[in-house]
């Protein structure tokens, strides 16, 4: 029996874990402003990027995607449009 503890998680699989380095971007779409959050490259911690005026969202996303690798975009389903 091997008593060594291994930190190798390479055998663990998740549909949201790539080879590392790319991120998951989440979008909280709103009529006036849209909230954005992104994971770290290892997809362990998500951090808010802030808000963007919704009419400027596509410009922001094009710029962000040109600078950061993103493998998945999650768009929240609004249940209350207040």
BELVEN-V118403 format. One record per pair of residues at least 4 apart in sequence whose C-alpha atoms are under 7 Angstrom apart, sorted by sequence separation. I is the first residue (numbers start at 1). J is the second residue. D is the distance in Angstrom with one decimal. If there is no record, write none. Layout:
# BELVEN-V118403
[[I;J;D] [I;J;D]]
This chain:
# BELVEN-V118403
[[30;34;4.9] [39;43;5.1] [40;44;6.3] [52;56;6.7] [53;57;6.5] [56;60;6.3] [57;61;6.1] [58;62;6.1] [59;63;6.3] [60;64;6.1] [61;65;5.9] [62;66;6.2] [63;67;6.6] [64;68;6.0] [65;69;6.3] [29;34;4.6] [39;44;6.7] [40;45;5.7] [52;57;6.1] [65;70;6.6] [28;34;5.6] [29;35;6.5] [39;45;5.4] [40;46;6.3] [27;34;6.9] [28;35;4.8] [39;46;4.0] [27;35;5.9] [28;36;6.2] [38;46;5.3] [39;47;6.1] [27;36;4.9] [37;46;6.4] [38;47;5.5] [26;36;5.7] [27;37;6.8] [37;47;5.4] [38;48;6.4] [26;37;5.2] [37;48;4.0] [38;49;6.7] [25;37;5.8] [26;38;6.2] [36;48;6.0] [37;49;5.0] [25;38;4.4] [36;49;5.3] [24;38;5.6] [25;39;6.7] [36;50;5.7] [23;38;6.6] [24;39;5.4] [35;50;5.9] [36;51;6.0] [23;39;5.4] [35;51;4.4] [23;40;6.2] [34;51;5.4] [35;52;6.6] [23;41;5.2] [33;51;6.2] [34;52;5.3] [22;41;5.2] [33;52;5.5] [34;53;6.2] [21;41;4.4] [23;43;6.4] [33;53;4.4] [34;54;5.5] [20;41;5.9] [21;42;6.3] [32;53;6.0] [33;54;4.8] [20;42;5.3] [32;54;5.4] [31;54;6.6] [30;54;6.8] [17;43;6.9] [25;70;6.8] [23;69;6.2] [24;70;5.8] [22;69;4.7] [23;70;4.5] [24;71;6.1] [25;72;6.4] [26;73;5.7] [27;74;6.1] [28;75;6.3] [29;76;6.9] [22;70;5.1] [23;71;5.9] [24;72;4.9] [25;73;4.8] [26;74;4.6] [27;75;4.7] [28;76;5.2] [22;71;5.8] [24;73;5.9] [25;74;6.2] [26;75;5.8] [27;76;6.1]]
